[in-house]
């Protein structure tokens, strides 16, 4: 029976893992699925950012060594990762030069290699499966615009949400400009938007099946986890 720990960067992602991902994986045969926040707001190098990789790596390696039977994954936002300097995340700076589909794959591969190098040659690589979201958690909410709008009692914005969604091949590609990131687009339509509350309500209404159908990279991650059961 697999014990899975998901390193997440915020309380919304923490709730998403607890309420949406964990029940699904329990049905697949996992014995434990638990999110772990990557540090606290005080430990982050900047608002909206995430802890330095050397700190996160230390925590992950320690956990993998202490609990020999566990599996660890991540759920972090590509554009929020430090890209330069002492705390840069592996592959992040180089990934900026790549085409869109290759960016997160570069970072995920670099994270995997870094952890495997730290753990040593006998380490089972399947025990660390990094997942990097291209954009914010809010991108997943565009998987079903009608259910998203209904879940927060705003059916009047369904068409506006759908117009945004229709501008991209899939929700994961909704861009990251400071003015047009998924969260900014949502806040422009819903000034009262509260990420922890509304984000969870929306994903509960949309459901994992629809998110997987619309978000191929997310679906691939979940499939990789399923294979570990």
C-alpha positions as CSV (number, residue, x, y, z in Angstrom):
1,X,0.0,0.0,0.0
2,X,1.5,3.3,-1.1
3,X,2.0,6.3,1.2
4,X,2.1,9.5,-0.9
5,X,3.1,13.0,0.3
6,X,2.4,16.0,-2.0
7,X,4.5,19.1,-1.5
8,X,2.3,22.1,-2.3
9,X,2.9,25.8,-2.2
10,X,-0.3,27.1,-0.8
11,X,-3.5,26.4,1.3
12,X,-5.7,26.1,-1.8
13,X,-3.5,23.4,-3.3
14,X,-3.4,21.8,0.2
15,X,-7.2,21.7,0.3
16,X,-7.4,20.5,-3.3
17,X,-5.2,17.5,-2.5
18,X,-7.1,16.7,0.7
19,X,-10.6,17.0,-0.7
20,X,-10.2,16.0,-4.4
21,X,-7.0,14.1,-5.1
22,X,-6.8,12.0,-1.9
23,X,-10.2,10.4,-2.1
24,X,-9.6,9.4,-5.7
25,X,-6.2,7.9,-4.9
26,X,-7.6,6.1,-1.9
27,X,-10.1,4.4,-4.2
28,X,-7.1,3.4,-6.3
29,X,-5.5,1.6,-3.4
30,X,-3.3,4.2,-1.7
31,X,-3.0,3.8,2.1
32,X,-2.1,7.5,2.8
33,X,-2.3,10.7,0.7
34,X,-1.2,13.8,2.6
35,X,-0.3,17.3,1.4
36,X,2.7,19.1,3.0
37,X,3.0,22.9,2.7
38,X,6.4,24.0,1.4
39,X,7.3,26.3,4.2
40,X,5.2,29.2,5.5
41,X,4.5,32.7,4.2
42,X,7.4,34.1,6.3
43,X,9.9,31.7,4.8
44,X,9.2,32.6,1.2
45,X,11.6,34.8,-0.6
46,X,8.9,37.1,-2.0
47,X,5.2,37.4,-2.0
48,X,3.7,35.0,-4.4
49,X,6.9,33.1,-4.6
50,X,8.1,29.9,-3.1
51,X,11.0,28.7,-1.0
52,X,14.5,28.3,-2.3
53,X,15.1,24.9,-3.9
54,X,18.0,24.1,-1.5
55,X,15.6,24.3,1.4
56,X,12.9,22.3,-0.3
57,X,15.4,19.7,-1.5
58,X,16.7,19.3,2.1
59,X,13.1,18.6,3.3
60,X,12.3,16.1,0.6
61,X,15.6,14.2,0.9
62,X,15.2,14.0,4.7
63,X,11.7,12.7,4.3
64,X,12.6,10.1,1.7
65,X,15.4,8.8,3.9
66,X,13.4,8.8,7.1
67,X,10.4,7.0,5.5
68,X,11.8,4.4,3.2
69,X,8.4,3.3,2.0
70,X,6.9,6.6,1.0
71,X,6.5,8.4,-2.4
72,X,6.8,12.1,-2.7
73,X,5.5,14.4,-5.4
74,X,5.1,18.2,-5.9
75,X,2.4,20.6,-7.0
76,X,4.0,23.9,-7.8
77,X,3.5,26.8,-10.3
78,X,6.3,27.1,-12.9
79,X,6.2,30.8,-13.1
80,X,6.4,31.2,-9.3
81,X,9.6,29.2,-9.0
82,X,12.9,31.1,-8.3
83,X,14.9,31.0,-11.5
84,X,18.2,32.6,-10.7
85,X,20.7,32.7,-7.8
86,X,21.4,30.5,-4.8
87,X,17.8,29.3,-4.4
88,X,17.0,28.7,-8.1
89,X,15.0,25.6,-8.9
90,X,16.8,23.2,-11.2
91,X,16.0,23.7,-14.9
92,X,13.9,26.8,-14.3
93,X,16.1,29.4,-16.0
94,X,17.0,27.1,-19.0
95,X,13.3,26.3,-19.5
96,X,12.5,29.9,-20.4
97,X,14.3,29.4,-23.7
98,X,12.2,26.4,-24.7
99,X,8.9,26.1,-26.5
100,X,5.8,26.0,-24.3
101,X,5.3,22.2,-24.1
102,X,8.9,21.6,-23.1
103,X,9.2,24.1,-20.2
104,X,7.6,22.1,-17.4
105,X,9.2,18.9,-18.7
106,X,12.6,20.5,-18.4
107,X,12.0,21.5,-14.8
108,X,10.4,18.2,-13.8
109,X,13.3,16.3,-15.3
110,X,15.9,18.5,-13.6
111,X,14.1,18.2,-10.2
112,X,14.1,14.4,-10.6
113,X,17.8,14.3,-11.4
114,X,18.7,16.5,-8.5
115,X,16.8,14.5,-6.0
116,X,18.2,11.2,-7.4
117,X,21.7,12.5,-7.2
118,X,21.2,13.5,-3.6
119,X,19.7,10.1,-2.7
120,X,22.5,8.1,-4.3
121,X,22.8,5.4,-7.0
122,X,20.5,2.8,-5.2
123,X,17.6,5.2,-5.0
124,X,14.3,4.0,-6.5
125,X,13.5,6.9,-8.9
126,X,9.8,6.1,-8.8
127,X,9.7,7.4,-5.2
128,X,9.9,11.0,-6.4
129,X,7.6,12.2,-9.1
130,X,7.7,16.0,-9.5
131,X,4.7,17.8,-11.0
132,X,4.9,21.4,-12.1
133,X,1.8,23.3,-13.2
134,X,2.5,25.6,-16.1
135,X,0.4,28.3,-14.7
136,X,-1.6,28.9,-11.5
137,X,-4.0,26.5,-9.8
138,X,-6.8,28.7,-11.2
139,X,-6.1,27.4,-14.7
140,X,-7.7,24.1,-13.7
141,X,-11.0,26.0,-13.0
142,X,-11.4,26.7,-16.7
143,X,-11.9,23.0,-17.3
144,X,-15.6,23.5,-17.1
145,X,-16.6,27.2,-17.1
146,X,-20.3,26.5,-16.6
147,X,-19.8,24.4,-13.5
148,X,-17.2,26.9,-12.2
149,X,-19.6,29.8,-12.5
150,X,-22.5,27.8,-11.0
151,X,-20.4,26.6,-8.0
152,X,-19.8,30.2,-6.9
153,X,-23.3,31.3,-7.7
154,X,-22.3,33.4,-10.6
155,X,-23.9,31.8,-13.7
156,X,-24.0,35.2,-15.3
157,X,-20.2,35.0,-16.0
158,X,-20.3,31.6,-17.8
159,X,-19.9,33.1,-21.2
160,X,-17.1,35.4,-20.2
161,X,-15.2,32.5,-18.7
162,X,-15.8,30.4,-21.7
163,X,-14.5,33.1,-24.0
164,X,-11.2,33.1,-22.1
165,X,-11.0,29.3,-22.2
166,X,-11.7,29.3,-26.0
167,X,-8.7,31.4,-26.6
168,X,-6.3,28.6,-25.7
169,X,-5.7,25.0,-26.7
170,X,-6.4,23.9,-23.1
171,X,-6.8,25.5,-19.7
172,X,-3.1,24.7,-18.8
173,X,-2.0,27.2,-21.5
174,X,-3.9,30.2,-20.3
175,X,-1.0,32.7,-20.2
176,X,0.9,34.2,-17.3
177,X,1.1,37.9,-18.0
178,X,0.8,40.0,-14.9
179,X,-2.5,41.3,-16.2
180,X,-3.8,38.1,-17.9
181,X,-2.8,35.3,-15.6
182,X,-5.7,32.9,-14.8
183,X,-6.2,34.4,-11.3
184,X,-6.1,38.0,-12.7
185,X,-8.7,37.1,-15.3
186,X,-11.0,35.6,-12.7
187,X,-10.6,38.5,-10.3
188,X,-11.5,40.9,-13.1
189,X,-14.8,39.1,-13.5
190,X,-15.3,38.3,-9.8
191,X,-13.9,41.0,-7.5
192,X,-15.0,39.0,-4.5
193,X,-13.1,35.9,-5.7
194,X,-11.4,34.1,-2.7
195,X,-9.0,31.5,-3.9
196,X,-9.1,29.0,-0.9
197,X,-13.0,29.0,-0.8
198,X,-14.1,29.5,-4.4
199,X,-11.2,27.4,-5.8
200,X,-12.2,24.4,-3.7
201,X,-15.9,24.8,-4.4
202,X,-15.3,25.0,-8.1
203,X,-13.1,21.9,-8.3
204,X,-15.6,19.9,-6.2
205,X,-18.2,20.8,-8.7
206,X,-16.1,20.3,-11.8
207,X,-14.6,17.0,-10.7
208,X,-11.3,15.2,-11.5
209,X,-12.7,13.4,-14.6
210,X,-13.4,16.7,-16.3
211,X,-10.1,18.3,-15.2
212,X,-8.2,15.4,-16.6
213,X,-10.1,15.5,-19.8
214,X,-9.2,19.2,-20.3
215,X,-5.7,19.4,-18.8
216,X,-3.4,16.8,-20.3
217,X,-0.3,17.5,-18.2
218,X,-2.4,17.2,-15.0
219,X,-3.9,14.0,-16.3
220,X,-0.5,12.5,-17.0
221,X,0.7,13.3,-13.5
222,X,-2.4,11.6,-11.9
223,X,-1.9,8.6,-14.2
224,X,1.7,8.3,-13.1
225,X,0.6,8.3,-9.4
226,X,-2.1,5.6,-10.1
227,X,0.6,3.3,-11.5
228,X,2.3,3.3,-8.1
229,X,-0.7,1.8,-6.2
